[in-house]
Amino acid sequence: MGNSQKKVSVLMSTYNSESRVSHSIESILKQSYKNIEFLIVDDCSADNTFGILQEYSKKYETIKVFKNDLNIGLTKSLNLLIAKSNGDFIARQDDDDISYPDRIKTQVEILLNSNADFCSTRALTNPGKNKIPGISYYFPIKVLLKFKNPFIHGTLLFKKEILEDVGGYDENFYYSQDLKLIVDLIQKGYNYKIINKVLYVLNTQNNISENKFQEQEYYAYCARKGIKPNLIV
């Protein structure tokens, strides 16, 4: 089956992002890879985020939008979108980040032409324009996982079947759900690759990693140790 016949479901959960979500959506609409469905859930925003999403869904048939009645968080929102997806591959996109036009095409080609079951890319930070992963890119991933997550969540692309095999994101993990998913997949023996190419721009200001640093660290610790978090959110 040719690359163009493989459907990619791009998943985005967004919350109170009326000032930034359009830039992120536009970066997916500009992808050189065209067999894409774009599933976006508004996690009960208090601003006009959902109104913006509705305008896009009216204009582009590839965009499907949903709205949670309650704010349920990223983990559960992504699992809802996985259940609604029809793609052979599942890709992530965060609502304050930008994908380069060839991002999806490059990642699909990697999964079709290697033994990798999921992959991510390198990115530039915004602001700062630092390349990440930096020097750590050249270290073994299994070593890095002991103290950091070498995969940028928004750049991940998976074979859908492997997400189904591990049951999607672990809903015990309100934070660091991406690290827990990576740990689960690697423990199952799935292969991975971080593409040595910048294909994403990552917002590093006023984001969840900055605003919920301690919570992220606690949940990451639990993911690494294989224990269930007991922190109430």
C-alpha positions in Angstrom: 0.0 0.0 0.0 1.4 3.3 -1.0 2.2 6.1 1.5 -0.7 8.3 0.2 -3.2 5.5 1.0 -2.3 5.3 4.6 -4.6 7.6 6.6 -3.2 9.6 9.5 -5.4 10.7 12.4 -3.9 13.9 13.9 -5.2 14.4 17.5 -5.3 17.7 19.4 -6.9 18.5 22.8 -7.2 22.2 23.5 -8.3 24.4 26.4 -8.7 28.1 26.6 -6.4 28.6 23.5 -8.3 31.1 21.4 -5.2 33.2 20.9 -3.0 30.4 19.6 -4.9 27.5 18.4 -5.3 28.8 14.8 -1.6 28.8 14.2 -1.4 25.2 15.2 -4.3 24.1 13.1 -3.0 25.9 10.1 0.3 24.0 10.4 -1.6 20.7 10.0 -3.7 22.0 7.1 -0.4 22.9 5.3 1.0 19.4 5.5 2.4 18.0 2.3 0.9 14.6 3.3 -2.8 14.9 2.4 -4.5 11.7 3.7 -5.2 13.2 7.1 -8.2 13.4 9.4 -7.8 16.1 12.1 -9.6 15.4 15.3 -9.8 18.2 17.8 -11.5 18.2 21.2 -12.2 21.3 23.2 -11.8 20.4 26.8 -14.6 22.7 28.1 -12.9 26.0 27.4 -14.3 29.2 29.0 -13.2 31.4 26.0 -14.0 31.3 22.3 -11.8 28.3 21.5 -14.7 26.1 20.5 -16.2 28.8 18.2 -12.9 28.9 16.4 -12.8 25.1 16.0 -16.4 25.2 14.6 -15.4 27.7 11.9 -12.6 25.4 10.8 -14.8 22.3 10.8 -17.3 24.1 8.5 -14.5 25.1 6.1 -12.5 21.9 6.1 -14.2 18.5 5.9 -11.0 16.8 7.2 -11.4 18.6 10.6 -13.8 17.0 13.1 -14.4 18.8 16.4 -15.8 17.7 19.7 -16.5 19.4 23.0 -16.2 17.9 26.5 -19.1 18.9 28.8 -16.6 18.9 31.7 -12.8 19.6 31.8 -11.4 16.1 31.9 -7.7 16.8 31.1 -5.4 15.8 28.3 -5.1 12.0 29.1 -8.8 11.2 28.9 -9.4 13.7 26.0 -6.7 11.9 23.9 -8.2 8.5 24.6 -11.6 9.8 23.5 -10.0 10.9 20.2 -8.2 7.6 19.7 -11.5 5.8 20.0 -13.0 8.1 17.3 -10.1 7.9 14.9 -10.1 6.0 11.6 -6.4 6.3 10.7 -3.7 3.7 10.2 -1.4 6.0 12.1 -2.1 8.3 15.1 -0.2 11.6 15.3 -0.1 14.2 18.0 -0.2 17.9 17.8 -0.3 20.4 20.7 -2.5 23.5 20.5 0.4 25.9 21.0 3.0 24.3 18.7 3.7 24.3 15.0 4.4 21.4 12.7 6.7 21.9 9.7 4.9 21.1 6.3 6.8 17.8 5.7 6.5 16.5 9.3 3.7 13.9 8.8 5.1 12.8 5.4 8.6 12.2 6.9 7.3 10.3 9.8 5.0 8.0 7.8 7.9 7.2 5.5 10.0 6.3 8.5 7.4 3.9 9.8 6.8 2.3 6.4 10.4 1.9 5.6 12.0 0.8 8.9 11.2 -1.5 11.8 10.0 1.4 14.0 6.5 1.3 15.4 6.5 4.9 16.6 8.6 7.9 16.1 9.1 11.5 17.1 11.2 14.4 15.7 13.5 17.1 16.9 12.2 20.6 17.4 13.0 24.2 17.9 11.9 25.9 21.1 9.9 29.1 20.9 11.2 31.5 22.2 14.9 30.8 22.0 15.1 28.6 18.9 17.2 26.0 20.6 17.2 22.5 19.1 15.8 19.8 21.3 16.7 17.1 22.0 20.1 18.7 22.0 23.3 16.8 22.8 21.1 14.2 24.6 19.9 13.1 21.1 23.2 11.2 20.8 22.7 9.2 24.0 20.9 5.8 24.3 17.2 6.4 24.8 16.8 3.7 27.5 19.5 5.6 29.5 17.7 8.9 29.0 14.4 7.6 30.1 15.8 7.1 33.6 15.9 10.8 34.1 14.0 12.6 31.3 11.6 12.0 28.4 13.6 12.2 25.2 10.4 12.1 23.0 8.5 15.4 22.4 4.9 14.6 22.9 3.5 16.8 20.2 5.8 15.2 17.6 4.8 11.6 18.2 3.4 9.4 15.4 2.3 5.8 16.1 1.0 2.8 14.4 -2.6 2.8 15.7 -2.5 -0.9 16.5 0.3 -0.5 19.1 -1.8 2.1 21.0 -4.7 -0.2 21.0 -2.5 -3.0 22.2 -1.5 -1.1 25.4 -4.9 0.4 25.9 -4.0 3.9 24.9 -2.9 6.5 27.5 -3.0 5.3 31.2 -5.8 7.4 32.7 -4.2 7.2 36.2 -1.7 9.7 34.8 -3.2 13.1 34.7 0.3 14.5 34.0 3.4 12.9 32.2 0.9 10.7 30.3 3.2 10.7 27.3 6.2 9.3 29.3 4.0 6.6 30.8 2.8 5.6 27.3 6.4 5.5 26.0 7.4 3.2 29.0 4.4 1.0 28.3 5.2 0.7 24.6 8.9 0.0 25.2 8.1 -2.7 27.8 5.9 -4.3 25.2 8.9 -4.5 22.9 7.8 -1.9 20.3 10.5 -0.2 18.3 11.1 3.5 18.1 13.0 6.2 16.4 13.7 9.9 17.0 14.2 11.5 13.6 17.3 13.7 13.4 15.5 16.5 11.8 13.7 19.6 13.1 10.1 19.3 12.1 8.3 21.1 14.9 8.3 24.3 16.9 7.7 23.8 20.6 6.2 26.5 22.8 8.1 26.6 26.1 6.4 29.6 27.7 3.4 29.4 30.0 2.8 25.8 29.1 1.9 22.8 31.3 5.5 21.7 31.7 6.3 25.1 33.2 3.1 25.8 35.2 2.8 22.2 36.6 6.5 21.3 37.0 6.3 19.6 40.4 3.2 17.6 39.4 4.9 16.6 36.1 8.0 15.4 38.0 5.9 13.3 40.4 3.9 11.6 37.7 7.1 11.0 35.7 8.7 9.4 38.7 5.7 7.1 39.0 5.9 6.2 35.3 9.6 5.3 35.6 9.1 3.2 38.8 5.9 1.5 37.5 3.8 2.7 40.4 0.3 4.2 40.4 0.2 7.9 41.3 -1.8 8.8 44.4 -1.6 12.5 43.9 -5.2 13.9 43.7 -5.6 16.5 40.9 
